[in-house]
């Protein structure tokens, strides 16, 4: 799931630099609007629902991957 998130950030949201599992959206210099757009993209592509309060600027990529896993998100092969 982390690789999927890293690719999404690099290819769709043009995040440059090191995208490490322990980095938060704030660490990656992403504002709240971009974070909301990322969540909307994940909801559409992974068929999950992410509540607004579940992902904040302080949420790390590891935490987001864990949240998606708990919600039953499955990557297509």
C-alpha positions in Angstrom: 0.0 0.0 0.0 2.9 2.4 0.8 4.3 2.0 -2.8 0.8 2.8 -4.2 0.6 5.9 -2.0 4.2 7.0 -3.0 3.4 6.6 -6.7 0.1 8.5 -6.3 1.9 11.4 -4.7 4.7 11.4 -7.2 2.7 10.9 -10.4 -0.7 12.5 -9.7 0.1 15.2 -7.1 3.7 16.0 -8.3 5.3 15.6 -4.9 9.1 15.9 -5.2 11.8 14.8 -2.8 11.9 11.9 -0.4 8.5 10.3 0.3 9.2 8.2 3.4 6.6 6.2 5.3 7.0 8.3 8.4 6.5 11.6 6.7 3.2 13.5 7.3 1.3 15.5 4.7 2.7 18.6 6.4 6.3 17.2 6.1 5.6 16.8 2.4 4.5 20.5 2.2 1.0 19.5 1.2 -1.8 21.8 2.2 -5.2 20.8 3.5 -6.9 21.1 0.1 -4.4 18.8 -1.5 -4.7 16.4 1.4 -8.5 16.4 0.8 -8.0 15.8 -3.0 -5.7 12.9 -2.2 -8.3 11.3 0.1 -11.0 11.8 -2.6 -8.8 10.1 -5.1 -8.2 7.2 -2.7 -11.9 6.9 -2.1 -12.6 6.7 -5.8 -9.8 4.4 -6.7 -9.9 2.0 -3.7 -13.7 2.1 -3.1 -13.4 3.2 0.6 -14.8 6.0 2.6 -12.5 8.3 4.5 -14.0 10.7 7.0 -12.6 14.2 7.2 -11.3 13.8 10.7 -9.5 10.5 9.9 -6.7 12.2 7.9 -5.1 15.5 8.9 -1.9 17.4 8.0 -0.1 15.3 10.8 -1.2 12.0 9.3 1.9 10.0 8.1 1.9 7.8 5.1 2.2 4.7 7.3 -0.8 5.8 9.2 -2.8 6.4 6.0 -1.7 3.0 4.7 -2.8 1.4 7.9 -6.2 3.2 7.8 -6.8 2.1 4.2 -5.9 -1.5 5.2 -8.3 -1.4 8.1 -11.1 -0.2 5.8 -10.5 -3.1 3.5 -8.9 -1.3 0.6 -7.5 -3.8 -1.9 -5.2 -2.9 -4.7 -6.0 -4.3 -8.1 -3.4 -6.7 -9.6 
